[in-house]
């Protein structure tokens, strides 16, 4: 067990946004790292599909269980209104997030830290 990978955080954040706002995410701006991330996610009928450019393997599944083929690990994602929460089995830590129209506030319990992302669209 360790820390949640930064790509996992980004994939989960983009997926939560796609589920809550029913809008395809084409990228994220990571305020913590101060960089644009080539991560995408879409949601249809409770199924999520995402990818992170440059990573082998897909990400997605049927809520609440998502599978990261690149890391061979499951991540749960539960949505309630504009809030999301779940558990990253690879790191052994929980997370929670508040999803707003132009901002994703992501709290990683393992890191005991907040991460902020801005969704980007095509």
Secondary structure, DSSP 4 states (H G I P E B T S, - for coil): --PPPHHHHHHHHHHHHHHHHT--B-EEEETTTTEEE-EEEEEETTEEEEEETT-SS-EEEETTEEEETTTTEEEE-EEETTEEEEEETTTTEEEEEEEETTEEEEEETTTTEEEEEEEE--
